[in-house]
């Protein structure tokens, strides 16, 4: 079980989502910038992304972060899931 996700502001959550989606090595980038472990990052992405976007991200992680993905200029990060919070 992963440690609980620390409380992050909406701006920090948006930054973590952007790093996770675009960084060549998102796990390391998020660890150094926000101190989130791999389990915490996965839990945050599961909570904030739509199921389809999370599935795309996890497939990219399994098959090499950016090996077959288009360049950053051609890809937009998915919008966070809209919730009633």
HELIX and SHEET records of a PDB file:
HELIX    1   1 UNK A   10  UNK A   22  1                                  13    
HELIX    2   2 UNK A   26  UNK A   34  1                                   9    
HELIX    3   3 UNK A   38  UNK A   48  1                                  11    
HELIX    4   4 UNK A   51  UNK A   62  1                                  12    
HELIX    5   5 UNK A   72  UNK A   74  5                                   3    
END                                                                             
